[in-house]
């Protein structure tokens, strides 16, 4: 090996494909697009994942009726009292930040909901956004306390400017 063949076979920079520059270039005449067809002309796009081959697409065939409030509903992290009992020591105060640090309420949702699945053997003070009746009964049966985090207040409408219907 010497300096004359150090770069042999190494393409430092690949050249741009120059289409439509004559038949001798190998990319002439139809410019590598084939003869006629959907993709031969300019502006043709590859079909999306929703394309179903010329028939009416599925999202247009499915009936769209009614209204759902699901998009406005609150979604909570669900934590069972059995999981709390297995992780936290006796007499500890548990809030959503404590649950997050211990990996029980990982997602940043609208709050924490405590459910009553599992057994509880220790006394806790638990602060959360919602408690099921069975969870509340189990916690208070062992001498623990339950504290609700209040929901945010709704904005107050300015009552100094009453709503006036516009004349028709």
DRENVO-704950 format. One record per residue: residue number from 1; x, y, z of N, C-alpha, C in turn. Coordinates in nm, 2 decimals. Last residue first. Layout:
% residues N
@i NUM	n.east X	n.north Y	n.up Z	ca.east X	ca.north Y	ca.up Z	c.east X	c.north Y	c.up Z;
...
This chain:
% residues 168
@i 168	n.east -8.20	n.north 4.04	n.up 1.81	ca.east -8.20	ca.north 3.97	ca.up 1.68	c.east -8.23	c.north 4.06	c.up 1.57;
@i 167	n.east -7.98	n.north 4.16	n.up 2.07	ca.east -8.11	ca.north 4.17	ca.up 1.99	c.east -8.09	c.north 4.10	c.up 1.86;
@i 166	n.east -7.81	n.north 3.95	n.up 2.30	ca.east -7.80	ca.north 4.04	ca.up 2.18	c.east -7.94	c.north 4.04	c.up 2.11;
@i 165	n.east -7.85	n.north 3.94	n.up 2.64	ca.east -7.88	ca.north 3.88	ca.up 2.52	c.east -7.87	c.north 3.98	c.up 2.41;
@i 164	n.east -7.60	n.north 4.00	n.up 2.87	ca.east -7.71	ca.north 4.06	ca.up 2.81	c.east -7.73	c.north 3.99	c.up 2.67;
@i 163	n.east -7.48	n.north 3.91	n.up 3.19	ca.east -7.49	ca.north 3.87	ca.up 3.05	c.east -7.61	c.north 3.93	c.up 2.98;
@i 162	n.east -7.35	n.north 4.17	n.up 3.40	ca.east -7.44	ca.north 4.06	ca.up 3.37	c.east -7.45	c.north 4.03	c.up 3.22;
@i 161	n.east -7.09	n.north 4.25	n.up 3.55	ca.east -7.12	ca.north 4.27	ca.up 3.41	c.east -7.22	c.north 4.15	c.up 3.37;
@i 160	n.east -7.05	n.north 4.17	n.up 3.81	ca.east -7.08	ca.north 4.31	ca.up 3.79	c.east -7.12	c.north 4.34	c.up 3.64;
@i 159	n.east -6.98	n.north 3.91	n.up 3.82	ca.east -7.12	ca.north 3.94	ca.up 3.83	c.east -7.15	c.north 4.09	c.up 3.81;
@i 158	n.east -6.76	n.north 3.72	n.up 3.65	ca.east -6.78	ca.north 3.86	ca.up 3.69	c.east -6.92	c.north 3.89	c.up 3.70;
@i 157	n.east -6.74	n.north 3.39	n.up 3.78	ca.east -6.78	ca.north 3.48	ca.up 3.67	c.east -6.80	c.north 3.62	c.up 3.73;
@i 156	n.east -6.47	n.north 3.23	n.up 3.91	ca.east -6.59	ca.north 3.30	ca.up 3.94	c.east -6.62	c.north 3.40	c.up 3.83;
@i 155	n.east -6.35	n.north 2.90	n.up 3.84	ca.east -6.34	ca.north 3.05	ca.up 3.83	c.east -6.47	c.north 3.11	c.up 3.85;
@i 154	n.east -6.36	n.north 2.65	n.up 4.10	ca.east -6.40	ca.north 2.69	ca.up 3.97	c.east -6.38	c.north 2.85	c.up 3.96;
@i 153	n.east -6.08	n.north 2.53	n.up 4.28	ca.east -6.20	ca.north 2.60	ca.up 4.28	c.east -6.23	c.north 2.64	c.up 4.13;
@i 152	n.east -5.96	n.north 2.19	n.up 4.27	ca.east -5.94	ca.north 2.33	ca.up 4.25	c.east -6.07	c.north 2.40	c.up 4.23;
@i 151	n.east -6.05	n.north 1.97	n.up 4.55	ca.east -6.04	ca.north 2.00	ca.up 4.41	c.east -6.02	c.north 2.15	c.up 4.38;
@i 150	n.east -5.85	n.north 1.90	n.up 4.84	ca.east -5.97	ca.north 1.96	ca.up 4.77	c.east -5.94	c.north 1.98	c.up 4.63;
@i 149	n.east -5.75	n.north 1.59	n.up 4.95	ca.east -5.70	ca.north 1.71	ca.up 4.89	c.east -5.81	c.north 1.77	c.up 4.81;
@i 148	n.east -5.85	n.north 1.44	n.up 5.25	ca.east -5.87	ca.north 1.46	ca.up 5.11	c.east -5.81	c.north 1.59	c.up 5.06;
@i 147	n.east -5.71	n.north 1.21	n.up 5.47	ca.east -5.73	ca.north 1.35	ca.up 5.44	c.east -5.74	c.north 1.37	c.up 5.29;
@i 146	n.east -5.74	n.north 0.98	n.up 5.73	ca.east -5.76	ca.north 1.00	ca.up 5.58	c.east -5.78	c.north 1.15	c.up 5.56;
@i 145	n.east -5.55	n.north 0.80	n.up 5.97	ca.east -5.63	ca.north 0.91	ca.up 5.93	c.east -5.63	c.north 0.92	c.up 5.78;
@i 144	n.east -5.55	n.north 0.48	n.up 6.16	ca.east -5.49	ca.north 0.59	ca.up 6.07	c.east -5.59	c.north 0.69	c.up 6.04;
@i 143	n.east -5.65	n.north 0.27	n.up 6.30	ca.east -5.62	ca.north 0.39	ca.up 6.37	c.east -5.55	c.north 0.50	c.up 6.29;
@i 142	n.east -5.74	n.north 0.06	n.up 6.15	ca.east -5.61	ca.north 0.05	ca.up 6.21	c.east -5.56	c.north 0.17	c.up 6.28;
@i 141	n.east -5.97	n.north 0.17	n.up 6.05	ca.east -5.98	ca.north 0.06	ca.up 6.14	c.east -5.85	c.north 0.03	c.up 6.21;
@i 140	n.east -5.89	n.north 0.36	n.up 5.86	ca.east -5.94	ca.north 0.41	ca.up 5.99	c.east -5.96	c.north 0.29	c.up 6.09;
@i 139	n.east -5.81	n.north 0.19	n.up 5.65	ca.east -5.72	ca.north 0.28	ca.up 5.71	c.east -5.76	c.north 0.32	c.up 5.85;
@i 138	n.east -6.06	n.north 0.05	n.up 5.59	ca.east -5.94	ca.north -0.02	ca.up 5.64	c.east -5.84	c.north 0.06	c.up 5.71;
@i 137	n.east -6.22	n.north 0.27	n.up 5.51	ca.east -6.26	ca.north 0.18	ca.up 5.63	c.east -6.14	c.north 0.11	c.up 5.68;
@i 136	n.east -6.09	n.north 0.36	n.up 5.29	ca.east -6.11	ca.north 0.45	ca.up 5.40	c.east -6.14	c.north 0.37	c.up 5.53;
@i 135	n.east -6.11	n.north 0.14	n.up 5.12	ca.east -5.98	ca.north 0.18	ca.up 5.16	c.east -5.99	c.north 0.27	c.up 5.29;
@i 134	n.east -6.39	n.north 0.12	n.up 5.09	ca.east -6.32	ca.north 0.01	ca.up 5.15	c.east -6.18	c.north 0.05	c.up 5.20;
@i 133	n.east -6.44	n.north 0.36	n.up 4.95	ca.east -6.50	ca.north 0.34	ca.up 5.09	c.east -6.43	c.north 0.23	c.up 5.16;
@i 132	n.east -6.15	n.north 0.52	n.up 4.81	ca.east -6.27	ca.north 0.43	ca.up 4.80	c.east -6.32	c.north 0.40	c.up 4.94;
@i 131	n.east -6.06	n.north 0.86	n.up 4.79	ca.east -6.05	ca.north 0.73	ca.up 4.86	c.east -6.17	c.north 0.65	c.up 4.83;
@i 130	n.east -5.86	n.north 1.11	n.up 4.63	ca.east -5.99	ca.north 1.03	ca.up 4.64	c.east -5.96	c.north 0.90	c.up 4.71;
@i 129	n.east -5.63	n.north 1.25	n.up 4.67	ca.east -5.74	ca.north 1.32	ca.up 4.60	c.east -5.87	c.north 1.24	c.up 4.61;
@i 128	n.east -5.47	n.north 1.22	n.up 4.99	ca.east -5.48	ca.north 1.19	ca.up 4.85	c.east -5.61	c.north 1.27	c.up 4.80;
@i 127	n.east -5.28	n.north 1.13	n.up 5.26	ca.east -5.33	ca.north 1.25	ca.up 5.20	c.east -5.34	c.north 1.22	c.up 5.05;
@i 126	n.east -5.28	n.north 0.93	n.up 5.54	ca.east -5.27	ca.north 0.93	ca.up 5.40	c.east -5.35	c.north 1.06	c.up 5.35;
@i 125	n.east -5.11	n.north 0.81	n.up 5.80	ca.east -5.19	ca.north 0.93	ca.up 5.77	c.east -5.17	c.north 0.95	c.up 5.62;
@i 124	n.east -5.14	n.north 0.47	n.up 5.93	ca.east -5.09	ca.north 0.57	ca.up 5.84	c.east -5.17	c.north 0.70	c.up 5.84;
@i 123	n.east -5.04	n.north 0.18	n.up 6.10	ca.east -5.12	ca.north 0.30	ca.up 6.11	c.east -5.05	c.north 0.41	c.up 6.02;
@i 122	n.east -5.06	n.north -0.15	n.up 5.94	ca.east -4.99	ca.north -0.04	ca.up 6.01	c.east -5.08	c.north 0.08	c.up 6.01;
@i 121	n.east -5.17	n.north -0.34	n.up 5.78	ca.east -5.13	ca.north -0.38	ca.up 5.92	c.east -5.07	c.north -0.27	c.up 6.00;
@i 120	n.east -5.40	n.north -0.42	n.up 5.53	ca.east -5.32	ca.north -0.31	ca.up 5.59	c.east -5.30	c.north -0.35	c.up 5.74;
@i 119	n.east -5.44	n.north -0.60	n.up 5.23	ca.east -5.45	ca.north -0.59	ca.up 5.37	c.east -5.36	c.north -0.48	c.up 5.43;
@i 118	n.east -5.60	n.north -0.54	n.up 4.91	ca.east -5.49	ca.north -0.58	ca.up 5.00	c.east -5.52	c.north -0.55	c.up 5.14;
@i 117	n.east -5.77	n.north -0.26	n.up 4.79	ca.east -5.73	ca.north -0.40	ca.up 4.77	c.east -5.60	c.north -0.43	c.up 4.85;
@i 116	n.east -5.90	n.north 0.00	n.up 4.81	ca.east -5.89	ca.north -0.09	ca.up 4.92	c.east -5.84	c.north -0.23	c.up 4.90;
@i 115	n.east -5.73	n.north 0.28	n.up 4.66	ca.east -5.83	ca.north 0.18	ca.up 4.66	c.east -5.80	c.north 0.08	c.up 4.77;
@i 114	n.east -5.68	n.north 0.62	n.up 4.61	ca.east -5.65	ca.north 0.51	ca.up 4.70	c.east -5.76	c.north 0.41	c.up 4.70;
@i 113	n.east -5.57	n.north 0.82	n.up 4.36	ca.east -5.69	ca.north 0.75	ca.up 4.41	c.east -5.64	c.north 0.63	c.up 4.49;
@i 112	n.east -5.42	n.north 1.13	n.up 4.28	ca.east -5.40	ca.north 0.99	ca.up 4.33	c.east -5.53	c.north 0.94	c.up 4.39;
@i 111	n.east -5.43	n.north 1.33	n.up 3.97	ca.east -5.42	ca.north 1.31	ca.up 4.12	c.east -5.40	c.north 1.16	c.up 4.15;
@i 110	n.east -5.42	n.north 1.36	n.up 3.70	ca.east -5.49	ca.north 1.46	ca.up 3.77	c.east -5.49	c.north 1.44	c.up 3.93;
@i 109	n.east -5.07	n.north 1.26	n.up 3.64	ca.east -5.21	ca.north 1.27	ca.up 3.60	c.east -5.28	c.north 1.37	c.up 3.69;
@i 108	n.east -4.79	n.north 1.16	n.up 3.57	ca.east -4.84	ca.north 1.29	ca.up 3.62	c.east -4.98	c.north 1.31	c.up 3.57;
@i 107	n.east -4.71	n.north 0.83	n.up 3.70	ca.east -4.76	ca.north 0.92	ca.up 3.60	c.east -4.81	c.north 1.06	c.up 3.65;
@i 106	n.east -4.65	n.north 0.70	n.up 3.94	ca.east -4.54	ca.north 0.75	ca.up 3.85	c.east -4.59	c.north 0.85	c.up 3.76;
@i 105	n.east -4.70	n.north 0.61	n.up 4.23	ca.east -4.78	ca.north 0.70	ca.up 4.14	c.east -4.69	c.north 0.77	c.up 4.05;
@i 104	n.east -4.50	n.north 0.45	n.up 4.32	ca.east -4.63	ca.north 0.40	ca.up 4.32	c.east -4.73	c.north 0.48	c.up 4.24;
@i 103	n.east -4.23	n.north 0.52	n.up 4.37	ca.east -4.27	ca.north 0.46	ca.up 4.24	c.east -4.41	c.north 0.40	c.up 4.24;
@i 102	n.east -4.15	n.north 0.68	n.up 4.57	ca.east -4.14	ca.north 0.53	ca.up 4.59	c.east -4.19	c.north 0.45	c.up 4.47;
@i 101	n.east -4.21	n.north 0.93	n.up 4.48	ca.east -4.07	ca.north 0.90	ca.up 4.50	c.east -4.05	c.north 0.75	c.up 4.52;
@i 100	n.east -4.49	n.north 0.92	n.up 4.47	ca.east -4.42	ca.north 0.93	ca.up 4.34	c.east -4.27	c.north 0.89	c.up 4.36;
@i 99	n.east -4.56	n.north 0.90	n.up 4.74	ca.east -4.60	ca.north 0.79	ca.up 4.65	c.east -4.52	c.north 0.80	c.up 4.52;
@i 98	n.east -4.47	n.north 1.16	n.up 4.81	ca.east -4.41	ca.north 1.04	ca.up 4.87	c.east -4.44	c.north 0.91	c.up 4.78;
@i 97	n.east -4.65	n.north 1.31	n.up 4.67	ca.east -4.51	ca.north 1.33	ca.up 4.64	c.east -4.43	c.north 1.20	c.up 4.69;
@i 96	n.east -4.91	n.north 1.25	n.up 4.78	ca.east -4.87	ca.north 1.21	ca.up 4.64	c.east -4.73	c.north 1.22	c.up 4.61;
@i 95	n.east -4.82	n.north 1.13	n.up 5.12	ca.east -4.89	ca.north 1.22	ca.up 5.02	c.east -4.85	c.north 1.18	c.up 4.88;
@i 94	n.east -4.83	n.north 0.99	n.up 5.43	ca.east -4.81	ca.north 0.96	ca.up 5.29	c.east -4.89	c.north 1.06	c.up 5.21;
@i 93	n.east -4.65	n.north 0.96	n.up 5.73	ca.east -4.75	ca.north 1.04	ca.up 5.66	c.east -4.72	c.north 1.03	c.up 5.51;
@i 92	n.east -4.62	n.north 0.66	n.up 5.93	ca.east -4.57	ca.north 0.76	ca.up 5.83	c.east -4.68	c.north 0.84	c.up 5.77;
@i 91	n.east -4.67	n.north 0.45	n.up 6.10	ca.east -4.69	ca.north 0.59	ca.up 6.15	c.east -4.64	c.north 0.69	c.up 6.05;
@i 90	n.east -4.45	n.north 0.21	n.up 5.98	ca.east -4.56	ca.north 0.24	ca.up 6.06	c.east -4.56	c.north 0.38	c.up 6.11;
@i 89	n.east -4.32	n.north 0.26	n.up 5.64	ca.east -4.31	ca.north 0.21	ca.up 5.78	c.east -4.43	c.north 0.26	c.up 5.86;
@i 88	n.east -4.42	n.north 0.14	n.up 5.31	ca.east -4.40	ca.north 0.25	ca.up 5.41	c.east -4.40	c.north 0.19	c.up 5.55;
@i 87	n.east -4.46	n.north -0.10	n.up 5.16	ca.east -4.35	ca.north -0.01	ca.up 5.13	c.east -4.32	c.north 0.08	c.up 5.25;
@i 86	n.east -4.69	n.north -0.24	n.up 5.23	ca.east -4.57	ca.north -0.32	ca.up 5.21	c.east -4.45	c.north -0.23	c.up 5.19;
@i 85	n.east -4.89	n.north -0.05	n.up 5.24	ca.east -4.85	ca.north -0.12	ca.up 5.36	c.east -4.72	c.north -0.20	c.up 5.35;
@i 84	n.east -4.92	n.north 0.02	n.up 4.97	ca.east -4.87	ca.north 0.12	ca.up 5.07	c.east -4.82	c.north 0.05	c.up 5.19;
@i 83	n.east -5.02	n.north -0.22	n.up 4.87	ca.east -4.89	ca.north -0.17	ca.up 4.82	c.east -4.83	c.north -0.07	c.up 4.92;
@i 82	n.east -5.27	n.north -0.22	n.up 5.01	ca.east -5.17	ca.north -0.33	ca.up 5.03	c.east -5.03	c.north -0.29	c.up 4.98;
@i 81	n.east -5.41	n.north -0.01	n.up 4.90	ca.east -5.36	ca.north 0.00	ca.up 5.04	c.east -5.26	c.north -0.11	c.up 5.07;
@i 80	n.east -5.32	n.north 0.09	n.up 4.57	ca.east -5.39	ca.north 0.00	ca.up 4.66	c.east -5.33	c.north 0.01	c.up 4.80;
@i 79	n.east -5.36	n.north 0.36	n.up 4.35	ca.east -5.27	ca.north 0.29	ca.up 4.44	c.east -5.35	c.north 0.21	c.up 4.54;
@i 78	n.east -5.38	n.north 0.51	n.up 4.04	ca.east -5.45	ca.north 0.42	ca.up 4.13	c.east -5.34	c.north 0.35	c.up 4.22;
@i 77	n.east -5.39	n.north 0.83	n.up 3.93	ca.east -5.30	ca.north 0.72	ca.up 3.96	c.east -5.37	c.north 0.64	c.up 4.06;
@i 76	n.east -5.68	n.north 0.93	n.up 3.73	ca.east -5.60	ca.north 0.93	ca.up 3.85	c.east -5.50	c.north 0.82	c.up 3.85;
@i 75	n.east -5.83	n.north 1.17	n.up 3.52	ca.east -5.76	ca.north 1.04	ca.up 3.52	c.east -5.67	c.north 1.04	c.up 3.64;
@i 74	n.east -6.14	n.north 1.33	n.up 3.46	ca.east -6.01	ca.north 1.32	ca.up 3.54	c.east -5.96	c.north 1.18	c.up 3.54;
@i 73	n.east -6.28	n.north 1.40	n.up 3.14	ca.east -6.28	ca.north 1.33	ca.up 3.27	c.east -6.14	c.north 1.33	c.up 3.33;
@i 72	n.east -6.28	n.north 1.51	n.up 2.89	ca.east -6.28	ca.north 1.60	ca.up 3.00	c.east -6.27	c.north 1.53	c.up 3.13;
@i 71	n.east -6.30	n.north 1.29	n.up 2.72	ca.east -6.18	ca.north 1.37	ca.up 2.71	c.east -6.17	c.north 1.48	c.up 2.82;
@i 70	n.east -6.55	n.north 1.18	n.up 2.78	ca.east -6.43	ca.north 1.11	ca.up 2.83	c.east -6.30	c.north 1.20	c.up 2.82;
@i 69	n.east -6.79	n.north 1.27	n.up 2.70	ca.east -6.72	ca.north 1.35	ca.up 2.79	c.east -6.59	c.north 1.29	c.up 2.84;
@i 68	n.east -6.90	n.north 1.23	n.up 2.37	ca.east -6.84	ca.north 1.17	ca.up 2.49	c.east -6.77	c.north 1.27	c.up 2.57;
@i 67	n.east -7.18	n.north 1.21	n.up 2.17	ca.east -7.08	ca.north 1.29	ca.up 2.23	c.east -7.03	c.north 1.22	c.up 2.35;
@i 66	n.east -7.32	n.north 1.10	n.up 1.85	ca.east -7.32	ca.north 1.12	ca.up 1.99	c.east -7.20	c.north 1.20	c.up 2.04;
@i 65	n.east -7.16	n.north 0.93	n.up 1.58	ca.east -7.28	ca.north 0.98	ca.up 1.65	c.east -7.25	c.north 1.00	c.up 1.79;
@i 64	n.east -7.04	n.north 0.83	n.up 1.30	ca.east -6.99	ca.north 0.92	ca.up 1.41	c.east -7.12	c.north 0.98	c.up 1.47;
@i 63	n.east -6.98	n.north 0.51	n.up 1.15	ca.east -7.07	ca.north 0.62	ca.up 1.19	c.east -7.02	c.north 0.70	c.up 1.31;
@i 62	n.east -6.73	n.north 0.45	n.up 0.92	ca.east -6.77	ca.north 0.42	ca.up 1.06	c.east -6.86	c.north 0.54	c.up 1.10;
@i 61	n.east -6.63	n.north 0.54	n.up 0.68	ca.east -6.74	ca.north 0.44	ca.up 0.68	c.east -6.80	c.north 0.42	c.up 0.82;
@i 60	n.east -6.43	n.north 0.71	n.up 0.73	ca.east -6.54	ca.north 0.77	ca.up 0.67	c.east -6.66	c.north 0.67	c.up 0.67;
@i 59	n.east -6.24	n.north 0.54	n.up 0.83	ca.east -6.28	ca.north 0.64	ca.up 0.92	c.east -6.40	c.north 0.72	c.up 0.86;
@i 58	n.east -6.19	n.north 0.37	n.up 0.60	ca.east -6.26	ca.north 0.32	ca.up 0.72	c.east -6.31	c.north 0.43	c.up 0.81;
@i 57	n.east -6.25	n.north 0.52	n.up 0.28	ca.east -6.17	ca.north 0.49	ca.up 0.39	c.east -6.25	c.north 0.45	c.up 0.52;
@i 56	n.east -6.39	n.north 0.36	n.up 0.00	ca.east -6.41	ca.north 0.46	ca.up 0.10	c.east -6.33	c.north 0.43	c.up 0.23;
@i 55	n.east -6.12	n.north 0.25	n.up -0.22	ca.east -6.25	ca.north 0.25	ca.up -0.16	c.east -6.27	c.north 0.35	c.up -0.05;
@i 54	n.east -5.85	n.north 0.30	n.up -0.28	ca.east -5.96	ca.north 0.36	ca.up -0.37	c.east -6.10	c.north 0.34	c.up -0.32;
@i 53	n.east -5.69	n.north 0.17	n.up -0.08	ca.east -5.70	ca.north 0.13	ca.up -0.22	c.east -5.82	c.north 0.18	c.up -0.30;
@i 52	n.east -5.68	n.north 0.29	n.up 0.17	ca.east -5.73	ca.north 0.15	ca.up 0.16	c.east -5.76	c.north 0.11	c.up 0.01;
@i 51	n.east -5.47	n.north 0.49	n.up 0.37	ca.east -5.52	ca.north 0.46	ca.up 0.23	c.east -5.56	c.north 0.31	c.up 0.22;
@i 50	n.east -5.35	n.north 0.53	n.up 0.61	ca.east -5.50	ca.north 0.53	ca.up 0.61	c.east -5.56	c.north 0.49	c.up 0.47;
@i 49	n.east -5.09	n.north 0.55	n.up 0.56	ca.east -5.13	ca.north 0.43	ca.up 0.62	c.east -5.28	c.north 0.42	c.up 0.63;
@i 48	n.east -5.08	n.north 0.71	n.up 0.23	ca.east -5.06	ca.north 0.71	ca.up 0.37	c.east -5.11	c.north 0.57	c.up 0.43;
@i 47	n.east -4.91	n.north 0.66	n.up -0.08	ca.east -5.03	ca.north 0.65	ca.up 0.00	c.east -5.00	c.north 0.64	c.up 0.15;
@i 46	n.east -4.69	n.north 0.90	n.up -0.21	ca.east -4.71	ca.north 0.77	ca.up -0.17	c.east -4.83	c.north 0.76	c.up -0.08;
@i 45	n.east -4.80	n.north 1.15	n.up -0.44	ca.east -4.75	ca.north 1.11	ca.up -0.31	c.east -4.77	c.north 0.96	c.up -0.29;
@i 44	n.east -4.73	n.north 1.34	n.up -0.72	ca.east -4.79	ca.north 1.22	ca.up -0.67	c.east -4.72	c.north 1.18	c.up -0.54;
@i 43	n.east -4.60	n.north 1.56	n.up -0.82	ca.east -4.70	ca.north 1.59	ca.up -0.72	c.east -4.77	c.north 1.46	c.up -0.67;
@i 42	n.east -4.54	n.north 1.45	n.up -1.15	ca.east -4.50	ca.north 1.53	ca.up -1.04	c.east -4.62	c.north 1.55	c.up -0.95;
@i 41	n.east -4.59	n.north 1.11	n.up -1.25	ca.east -4.61	ca.north 1.25	ca.up -1.27	c.east -4.56	c.north 1.32	c.up -1.14;
@i 40	n.east -4.56	n.north 0.85	n.up -1.18	ca.east -4.48	ca.north 0.90	ca.up -1.28	c.east -4.48	c.north 1.05	c.up -1.29;
@i 39	n.east -4.73	n.north 0.73	n.up -1.00	ca.east -4.61	ca.north 0.80	ca.up -0.94	c.east -4.52	c.north 0.85	c.up -1.05;
@i 38	n.east -4.93	n.north 0.60	n.up -1.15	ca.east -4.96	ca.north 0.70	ca.up -1.05	c.east -4.84	c.north 0.79	c.up -1.01;
@i 37	n.east -4.84	n.north 0.56	n.up -1.51	ca.east -4.87	ca.north 0.52	ca.up -1.37	c.east -4.89	c.north 0.63	c.up -1.27;
@i 36	n.east -4.57	n.north 0.60	n.up -1.74	ca.east -4.70	ca.north 0.64	ca.up -1.69	c.east -4.72	c.north 0.59	c.up -1.54;
@i 35	n.east -4.29	n.north 0.41	n.up -1.68	ca.east -4.38	ca.north 0.46	ca.up -1.78	c.east -4.52	c.north 0.48	c.up -1.72;
@i 34	n.east -4.03	n.north 0.52	n.up -1.44	ca.east -4.11	ca.north 0.42	ca.up -1.51	c.east -4.20	c.north 0.49	c.up -1.61;
@i 33	n.east -3.86	n.north 0.70	n.up -1.33	ca.east -4.00	ca.north 0.70	ca.up -1.27	c.east -4.09	c.north 0.59	c.up -1.34;
@i 32	n.east -3.61	n.north 0.77	n.up -1.42	ca.east -3.62	ca.north 0.66	ca.up -1.32	c.east -3.76	c.north 0.65	c.up -1.26;
@i 31	n.east -3.67	n.north 0.95	n.up -1.63	ca.east -3.60	ca.north 1.00	ca.up -1.51	c.east -3.62	c.north 0.90	c.up -1.40;
@i 30	n.east -3.75	n.north 0.89	n.up -1.88	ca.east -3.85	ca.north 0.89	ca.up -1.78	c.east -3.80	c.north 0.93	c.up -1.64;
@i 29	n.east -3.48	n.north 1.01	n.up -2.02	ca.east -3.62	ca.north 0.99	ca.up -2.07	c.east -3.72	c.north 1.00	c.up -1.95;
@i 28	n.east -3.22	n.north 0.90	n.up -1.79	ca.east -3.28	ca.north 0.99	ca.up -1.89	c.east -3.43	c.north 0.95	c.up -1.92;
@i 27	n.east -3.03	n.north 0.78	n.up -1.64	ca.east -3.15	ca.north 0.83	ca.up -1.57	c.east -3.22	c.north 0.93	c.up -1.66;
@i 26	n.east -2.83	n.north 0.71	n.up -1.80	ca.east -2.89	ca.north 0.60	ca.up -1.73	c.east -3.01	c.north 0.64	c.up -1.65;
@i 25	n.east -2.71	n.north 0.89	n.up -1.96	ca.east -2.68	ca.north 0.90	ca.up -1.82	c.east -2.73	c.north 0.79	c.up -1.74;
@i 24	n.east -2.79	n.north 0.86	n.up -2.22	ca.east -2.66	ca.north 0.81	ca.up -2.19	c.east -2.63	c.north 0.81	c.up -2.04;
@i 23	n.east -3.03	n.north 1.00	n.up -2.25	ca.east -3.03	ca.north 0.86	ca.up -2.24	c.east -2.90	c.north 0.79	c.up -2.20;
@i 22	n.east -3.06	n.north 1.30	n.up -2.04	ca.east -3.03	ca.north 1.22	ca.up -2.16	c.east -3.02	c.north 1.08	c.up -2.14;
@i 21	n.east -3.12	n.north 1.39	n.up -1.79	ca.east -3.01	ca.north 1.45	ca.up -1.86	c.east -2.96	c.north 1.36	c.up -1.98;
@i 20	n.east -3.30	n.north 1.30	n.up -1.59	ca.east -3.35	ca.north 1.38	ca.up -1.71	c.east -3.24	c.north 1.45	c.up -1.79;
@i 19	n.east -3.12	n.north 1.34	n.up -1.28	ca.east -3.22	ca.north 1.28	ca.up -1.37	c.east -3.26	c.north 1.37	c.up -1.49;
@i 18	n.east -2.85	n.north 1.29	n.up -1.11	ca.east -2.90	ca.north 1.39	ca.up -1.20	c.east -2.99	c.north 1.32	c.up -1.30;
@i 17	n.east -2.79	n.north 1.22	n.up -0.78	ca.east -2.85	ca.north 1.16	ca.up -0.90	c.east -2.91	c.north 1.27	c.up -0.99;
@i 16	n.east -2.49	n.north 1.35	n.up -0.65	ca.east -2.64	ca.north 1.36	ca.up -0.66	c.east -2.68	c.north 1.29	c.up -0.79;
@i 15	n.east -2.23	n.north 1.15	n.up -0.53	ca.east -2.28	ca.north 1.25	ca.up -0.62	c.east -2.43	c.north 1.24	c.up -0.63;
@i 14	n.east -2.09	n.north 1.12	n.up -0.21	ca.east -2.17	ca.north 1.06	ca.up -0.32	c.east -2.23	c.north 1.17	c.up -0.40;
@i 13	n.east -1.76	n.north 1.16	n.up -0.11	ca.east -1.89	ca.north 1.23	ca.up -0.12	c.east -1.97	c.north 1.17	c.up -0.24;
@i 12	n.east -1.57	n.north 0.97	n.up -0.09	ca.east -1.58	ca.north 1.07	ca.up 0.01	c.east -1.71	c.north 1.14	c.up 0.01;
@i 11	n.east -1.56	n.north 0.64	n.up -0.13	ca.east -1.63	ca.north 0.75	ca.up -0.18	c.east -1.65	c.north 0.86	c.up -0.07;
@i 10	n.east -1.30	n.north 0.43	n.up -0.18	ca.east -1.37	ca.north 0.51	ca.up -0.07	c.east -1.43	c.north 0.63	c.up -0.14;
@i 9	n.east -1.15	n.north 0.30	n.up -0.37	ca.east -1.28	ca.north 0.24	ca.up -0.33	c.east -1.36	c.north 0.32	c.up -0.22;
@i 8	n.east -0.85	n.north 0.43	n.up -0.25	ca.east -0.92	ca.north 0.35	ca.up -0.36	c.east -1.04	c.north 0.29	c.up -0.30;
@i 7	n.east -0.70	n.north 0.59	n.up -0.09	ca.east -0.84	ca.north 0.62	ca.up -0.10	c.east -0.91	c.north 0.54	c.up -0.21;
@i 6	n.east -0.44	n.north 0.48	n.up -0.13	ca.east -0.50	ca.north 0.49	ca.up 0.00	c.east -0.65	c.north 0.50	c.up 0.00;
@i 5	n.east -0.29	n.north 0.46	n.up -0.36	ca.east -0.42	ca.north 0.38	ca.up -0.35	c.east -0.48	c.north 0.38	c.up -0.21;
@i 4	n.east -0.08	n.north 0.63	n.up -0.34	ca.east -0.16	ca.north 0.64	ca.up -0.46	c.east -0.29	c.north 0.56	c.up -0.45;
@i 3	n.east 0.07	n.north 0.58	n.up -0.11	ca.east -0.02	ca.north 0.70	ca.up -0.11	c.east -0.11	c.north 0.70	c.up -0.24;
@i 2	n.east 0.05	n.north 0.22	n.up -0.08	ca.east 0.12	ca.north 0.35	ca.up -0.08	c.east 0.02	c.north 0.46	c.up -0.10;
@i 1	n.east 0.08	n.north -0.12	n.up 0.00	ca.east 0.00	ca.north 0.00	ca.up 0.00	c.east 0.09	c.north 0.12	c.up 0.00;
